[in-house]
Amino acid sequence: MVPWFTLKEGSKYTLVFTFRVTNNIVSGLRYSNTVWKTGIKVYSRKQMLGTFSPQAEPYNHVMFEESTPSGMLVRGSYSVKSK
């Protein structure tokens, strides 16, 4: 499997979601993120983003800054499923 992108160990990153709500109110929008290394779940996070009403301008939601694992024992490839 070819990775979409690669992050170096110990890198800091921030996720930014940009989305538009057009017709109905979106109630209780949540973000879920799960990380696996060699088939073992190593990290899981669920966060409530909020409730959003329709508007012409897009919403921007900035997540907290996080960092990638670092050190000899955590090197390798990771699989991530976000929804």
Secondary structure, 3 states (H helix, E strand, C coil): CCCCCCCCCCCEECCEEEECCCCCCEEEEEEEEEEEECCEEEEEEEEEEEEECCCCCCEEEECCCEECCCCHHHCCCCEEEEC
